[in-house]
Amino acid sequence: MLTFTLRRLLLAIPTLLVISLVIFLLVDLAPGSPMSEIPLTVPPETRQKMIEALGADQPVFVRYFLWLRQFFWVEPAYVIDHWFGTSWAEGEQRILSWQSRSPVFTIIGQRLPQTMIVIGTAYLVGILIALPIGIYSAYRQYSLFDQGGTLFAMIGFSVPTFFSGTLFIIIFAVWLGWFPTKYDTTLNVTDWDSFLKQIRQMALPVMTLGLANAATISRYMRSSMLDNMTQDYVRTARAKGMTERIVVLKHVLRNSLIPVVTVIALGIPSIFGGAIITENLFGVNGIGAALIGAIHASDLPMVQTLAFIFAVLIVLFNLIADILYGFLDPRIRYD
């Protein structure tokens, strides 16, 4: 297992380097510039000084290697300095947002808690809803419950989040008045009343994203369960006199979780990436809103950094899913 993990980590290095180069070039060569919104009345020499101050006058590959060094060395060094009081990153230039002139990772750190609370809760709720639906739908195939689960999944698949979110706002916020229409990012949970207010304002975005997440995971769970329930080891377990509960929950479920773990693990980076449509719909001041604002302002360092963080998380959680296979199925060996 250790050899496999080290081999995969070494393979991830060139993979991430190629991804970083592609992301940097695509964003850098795209139309738009941080200078595009500056009035034409600004003198050319002043405009040139502003470009130089942003570092945008350097050749593209010089800016790429500088950004790469800042991402993998300078920013982690700042974190270590903050935690342990060292001075490894003293005097080093961090990745700065062209829009706010603040460090990109500082902005991400400010926005990430909002995204983690809302999007993370929605993803967890989606998993907790999807797994029981998928398991029981497979066990009671073509039953009324299975048909209801299929209808639930089809609605989750086919209805986009901007429509379902708007519908939830109209029904539960406007007509019934149960929940607020907008998320209050300034709310601090300090007592029971503020905690209940936080739960109320999280309800609609969590419902919106939870429906979409649960629809996908439940169908994978049902399909995987049905594939395993027809295997020979299931008939053997039943022939030995094992109860149906043990057969389904101990034998079938464990093997069926392998493809589902992949889906869940590869979906976790979306928590950190934020849900752009849902965050903007409900006014959640998270990573998705920061990405939209950076795109509108042609804030290239912010866009490049957020896109690459998302790529790093996908590679990381793909590795975690592969490692979990060995724990779920003893037949899988990495030696």
Secondary structure as a PSIPRED ss2 file (coil, helix, strand):
# PSIPRED VFORMAT (PSIPRED V4.0)

   1 M C   1.000  0.000  0.000
   2 L H   0.000  1.000  0.000
   3 T H   0.000  1.000  0.000
   4 F H   0.000  1.000  0.000
   5 T H   0.000  1.000  0.000
   6 L H   0.000  1.000  0.000
   7 R H   0.000  1.000  0.000
   8 R H   0.000  1.000  0.000
   9 L H   0.000  1.000  0.000
  10 L H   0.000  1.000  0.000
  11 L H   0.000  1.000  0.000
  12 A H   0.000  1.000  0.000
  13 I H   0.000  1.000  0.000
  14 P H   0.000  1.000  0.000
  15 T H   0.000  1.000  0.000
  16 L H   0.000  1.000  0.000
  17 L H   0.000  1.000  0.000
  18 V H   0.000  1.000  0.000
  19 I H   0.000  1.000  0.000
  20 S H   0.000  1.000  0.000
  21 L H   0.000  1.000  0.000
  22 V H   0.000  1.000  0.000
  23 I H   0.000  1.000  0.000
  24 F H   0.000  1.000  0.000
  25 L H   0.000  1.000  0.000
  26 L H   0.000  1.000  0.000
  27 V H   0.000  1.000  0.000
  28 D H   0.000  1.000  0.000
  29 L H   0.000  1.000  0.000
  30 A C   1.000  0.000  0.000
  31 P C   1.000  0.000  0.000
  32 G C   1.000  0.000  0.000
  33 S C   1.000  0.000  0.000
  34 P C   1.000  0.000  0.000
  35 M C   1.000  0.000  0.000
  36 S C   1.000  0.000  0.000
  37 E C   1.000  0.000  0.000
  38 I C   1.000  0.000  0.000
  39 P C   1.000  0.000  0.000
  40 L C   1.000  0.000  0.000
  41 T C   1.000  0.000  0.000
  42 V C   1.000  0.000  0.000
  43 P C   1.000  0.000  0.000
  44 P H   0.000  1.000  0.000
  45 E H   0.000  1.000  0.000
  46 T H   0.000  1.000  0.000
  47 R H   0.000  1.000  0.000
  48 Q H   0.000  1.000  0.000
  49 K H   0.000  1.000  0.000
  50 M H   0.000  1.000  0.000
  51 I H   0.000  1.000  0.000
  52 E H   0.000  1.000  0.000
  53 A H   0.000  1.000  0.000
  54 L H   0.000  1.000  0.000
  55 G C   1.000  0.000  0.000
  56 A C   1.000  0.000  0.000
  57 D C   1.000  0.000  0.000
  58 Q C   1.000  0.000  0.000
  59 P C   1.000  0.000  0.000
  60 V H   0.000  1.000  0.000
  61 F H   0.000  1.000  0.000
  62 V H   0.000  1.000  0.000
  63 R H   0.000  1.000  0.000
  64 Y H   0.000  1.000  0.000
  65 F H   0.000  1.000  0.000
  66 L H   0.000  1.000  0.000
  67 W H   0.000  1.000  0.000
  68 L H   0.000  1.000  0.000
  69 R H   0.000  1.000  0.000
  70 Q H   0.000  1.000  0.000
  71 F H   0.000  1.000  0.000
  72 F H   0.000  1.000  0.000
  73 W H   0.000  1.000  0.000
  74 V H   0.000  1.000  0.000
  75 E H   0.000  1.000  0.000
  76 P H   0.000  1.000  0.000
  77 A H   0.000  1.000  0.000
  78 Y H   0.000  1.000  0.000
  79 V H   0.000  1.000  0.000
  80 I H   0.000  1.000  0.000
  81 D H   0.000  1.000  0.000
  82 H H   0.000  1.000  0.000
  83 W H   0.000  1.000  0.000
  84 F H   0.000  1.000  0.000
  85 G C   1.000  0.000  0.000
  86 T C   1.000  0.000  0.000
  87 S C   1.000  0.000  0.000
  88 W C   1.000  0.000  0.000
  89 A C   1.000  0.000  0.000
  90 E C   1.000  0.000  0.000
  91 G C   1.000  0.000  0.000
  92 E C   1.000  0.000  0.000
  93 Q C   1.000  0.000  0.000
  94 R C   1.000  0.000  0.000
  95 I C   1.000  0.000  0.000
  96 L E   0.000  0.000  1.000
  97 S C   1.000  0.000  0.000
  98 W C   1.000  0.000  0.000
  99 Q C   1.000  0.000  0.000
 100 S C   1.000  0.000  0.000
 101 R C   1.000  0.000  0.000
 102 S C   1.000  0.000  0.000
 103 P E   0.000  0.000  1.000
 104 V H   0.000  1.000  0.000
 105 F H   0.000  1.000  0.000
 106 T H   0.000  1.000  0.000
 107 I H   0.000  1.000  0.000
 108 I H   0.000  1.000  0.000
 109 G H   0.000  1.000  0.000
 110 Q H   0.000  1.000  0.000
 111 R H   0.000  1.000  0.000
 112 L H   0.000  1.000  0.000
 113 P H   0.000  1.000  0.000
 114 Q H   0.000  1.000  0.000
 115 T H   0.000  1.000  0.000
 116 M H   0.000  1.000  0.000
 117 I H   0.000  1.000  0.000
 118 V H   0.000  1.000  0.000
 119 I H   0.000  1.000  0.000
 120 G H   0.000  1.000  0.000
 121 T H   0.000  1.000  0.000
 122 A H   0.000  1.000  0.000
 123 Y H   0.000  1.000  0.000
 124 L H   0.000  1.000  0.000
 125 V H   0.000  1.000  0.000
 126 G H   0.000  1.000  0.000
 127 I H   0.000  1.000  0.000
 128 L H   0.000  1.000  0.000
 129 I H   0.000  1.000  0.000
 130 A H   0.000  1.000  0.000
 131 L H   0.000  1.000  0.000
 132 P H   0.000  1.000  0.000
 133 I H   0.000  1.000  0.000
 134 G H   0.000  1.000  0.000
 135 I H   0.000  1.000  0.000
 136 Y H   0.000  1.000  0.000
 137 S H   0.000  1.000  0.000
 138 A H   0.000  1.000  0.000
 139 Y H   0.000  1.000  0.000
 140 R C   1.000  0.000  0.000
 141 Q C   1.000  0.000  0.000
 142 Y C   1.000  0.000  0.000
 143 S C   1.000  0.000  0.000
 144 L H   0.000  1.000  0.000
 145 F H   0.000  1.000  0.000
 146 D H   0.000  1.000  0.000
 147 Q H   0.000  1.000  0.000
 148 G H   0.000  1.000  0.000
 149 G H   0.000  1.000  0.000
 150 T H   0.000  1.000  0.000
 151 L H   0.000  1.000  0.000
 152 F H   0.000  1.000  0.000
 153 A H   0.000  1.000  0.000
 154 M H   0.000  1.000  0.000
 155 I H   0.000  1.000  0.000
 156 G H   0.000  1.000  0.000
 157 F H   0.000  1.000  0.000
 158 S H   0.000  1.000  0.000
 159 V C   1.000  0.000  0.000
 160 P C   1.000  0.000  0.000
 161 T H   0.000  1.000  0.000
 162 F H   0.000  1.000  0.000
 163 F H   0.000  1.000  0.000
 164 S H   0.000  1.000  0.000
 165 G H   0.000  1.000  0.000
 166 T H   0.000  1.000  0.000
 167 L H   0.000  1.000  0.000
 168 F H   0.000  1.000  0.000
 169 I H   0.000  1.000  0.000
 170 I H   0.000  1.000  0.000
 171 I H   0.000  1.000  0.000
 172 F H   0.000  1.000  0.000
 173 A H   0.000  1.000  0.000
 174 V H   0.000  1.000  0.000
 175 W H   0.000  1.000  0.000
 176 L C   1.000  0.000  0.000
 177 G C   1.000  0.000  0.000
 178 W C   1.000  0.000  0.000
 179 F C   1.000  0.000  0.000
 180 P C   1.000  0.000  0.000
 181 T C   1.000  0.000  0.000
 182 K C   1.000  0.000  0.000
 183 Y C   1.000  0.000  0.000
 184 D C   1.000  0.000  0.000
 185 T C   1.000  0.000  0.000
 186 T C   1.000  0.000  0.000
 187 L C   1.000  0.000  0.000
 188 N C   1.000  0.000  0.000
 189 V C   1.000  0.000  0.000
 190 T C   1.000  0.000  0.000
 191 D C   1.000  0.000  0.000
 192 W H   0.000  1.000  0.000
 193 D H   0.000  1.000  0.000
 194 S H   0.000  1.000  0.000
 195 F H   0.000  1.000  0.000
 196 L H   0.000  1.000  0.000
 197 K H   0.000  1.000  0.000
 198 Q H   0.000  1.000  0.000
 199 I H   0.000  1.000  0.000
 200 R H   0.000  1.000  0.000
 201 Q H   0.000  1.000  0.000
 202 M H   0.000  1.000  0.000
 203 A H   0.000  1.000  0.000
 204 L H   0.000  1.000  0.000
 205 P H   0.000  1.000  0.000
 206 V H   0.000  1.000  0.000
 207 M H   0.000  1.000  0.000
 208 T H   0.000  1.000  0.000
 209 L H   0.000  1.000  0.000
 210 G H   0.000  1.000  0.000
 211 L H   0.000  1.000  0.000
 212 A H   0.000  1.000  0.000
 213 N H   0.000  1.000  0.000
 214 A H   0.000  1.000  0.000
 215 A H   0.000  1.000  0.000
 216 T H   0.000  1.000  0.000
 217 I H   0.000  1.000  0.000
 218 S H   0.000  1.000  0.000
 219 R H   0.000  1.000  0.000
 220 Y H   0.000  1.000  0.000
 221 M H   0.000  1.000  0.000
 222 R H   0.000  1.000  0.000
 223 S H   0.000  1.000  0.000
 224 S H   0.000  1.000  0.000
 225 M H   0.000  1.000  0.000
 226 L H   0.000  1.000  0.000
 227 D H   0.000  1.000  0.000
 228 N H   0.000  1.000  0.000
 229 M H   0.000  1.000  0.000
 230 T C   1.000  0.000  0.000
 231 Q C   1.000  0.000  0.000
 232 D H   0.000  1.000  0.000
 233 Y H   0.000  1.000  0.000
 234 V H   0.000  1.000  0.000
 235 R H   0.000  1.000  0.000
 236 T H   0.000  1.000  0.000
 237 A H   0.000  1.000  0.000
 238 R H   0.000  1.000  0.000
 239 A H   0.000  1.000  0.000
 240 K C   1.000  0.000  0.000
 241 G C   1.000  0.000  0.000
 242 M C   1.000  0.000  0.000
 243 T C   1.000  0.000  0.000
 244 E H   0.000  1.000  0.000
 245 R H   0.000  1.000  0.000
 246 I H   0.000  1.000  0.000
 247 V H   0.000  1.000  0.000
 248 V H   0.000  1.000  0.000
 249 L H   0.000  1.000  0.000
 250 K H   0.000  1.000  0.000
 251 H H   0.000  1.000  0.000
 252 V H   0.000  1.000  0.000
 253 L H   0.000  1.000  0.000
 254 R H   0.000  1.000  0.000
 255 N H   0.000  1.000  0.000
 256 S H   0.000  1.000  0.000
 257 L H   0.000  1.000  0.000
 258 I H   0.000  1.000  0.000
 259 P H   0.000  1.000  0.000
 260 V H   0.000  1.000  0.000
 261 V H   0.000  1.000  0.000
 262 T H   0.000  1.000  0.000
 263 V H   0.000  1.000  0.000
 264 I H   0.000  1.000  0.000
 265 A H   0.000  1.000  0.000
 266 L H   0.000  1.000  0.000
 267 G H   0.000  1.000  0.000
 268 I C   1.000  0.000  0.000
 269 P H   0.000  1.000  0.000
 270 S H   0.000  1.000  0.000
 271 I H   0.000  1.000  0.000
 272 F H   0.000  1.000  0.000
 273 G H   0.000  1.000  0.000
 274 G C   1.000  0.000  0.000
 275 A C   1.000  0.000  0.000
 276 I H   0.000  1.000  0.000
 277 I H   0.000  1.000  0.000
 278 T H   0.000  1.000  0.000
 279 E H   0.000  1.000  0.000
 280 N H   0.000  1.000  0.000
 281 L H   0.000  1.000  0.000
 282 F H   0.000  1.000  0.000
 283 G C   1.000  0.000  0.000
 284 V C   1.000  0.000  0.000
 285 N C   1.000  0.000  0.000
 286 G C   1.000  0.000  0.000
 287 I H   0.000  1.000  0.000
 288 G H   0.000  1.000  0.000
 289 A H   0.000  1.000  0.000
 290 A H   0.000  1.000  0.000
 291 L H   0.000  1.000  0.000
 292 I H   0.000  1.000  0.000
 293 G H   0.000  1.000  0.000
 294 A H   0.000  1.000  0.000
 295 I H   0.000  1.000  0.000
 296 H H   0.000  1.000  0.000
 297 A C   1.000  0.000  0.000
 298 S C   1.000  0.000  0.000
 299 D C   1.000  0.000  0.000
 300 L H   0.000  1.000  0.000
 301 P H   0.000  1.000  0.000
 302 M H   0.000  1.000  0.000
 303 V H   0.000  1.000  0.000
 304 Q H   0.000  1.000  0.000
 305 T H   0.000  1.000  0.000
 306 L H   0.000  1.000  0.000
 307 A H   0.000  1.000  0.000
 308 F H   0.000  1.000  0.000
 309 I H   0.000  1.000  0.000
 310 F H   0.000  1.000  0.000
 311 A H   0.000  1.000  0.000
 312 V H   0.000  1.000  0.000
 313 L H   0.000  1.000  0.000
 314 I H   0.000  1.000  0.000
 315 V H   0.000  1.000  0.000
 316 L H   0.000  1.000  0.000
 317 F H   0.000  1.000  0.000
 318 N H   0.000  1.000  0.000
 319 L H   0.000  1.000  0.000
 320 I H   0.000  1.000  0.000
 321 A H   0.000  1.000  0.000
 322 D H   0.000  1.000  0.000
 323 I H   0.000  1.000  0.000
 324 L H   0.000  1.000  0.000
 325 Y H   0.000  1.000  0.000
 326 G H   0.000  1.000  0.000
 327 F H   0.000  1.000  0.000
 328 L H   0.000  1.000  0.000
 329 D C   1.000  0.000  0.000
 330 P C   1.000  0.000  0.000
 331 R C   1.000  0.000  0.000
 332 I C   1.000  0.000  0.000
 333 R C   1.000  0.000  0.000
 334 Y C   1.000  0.000  0.000
 335 D C   1.000  0.000  0.000
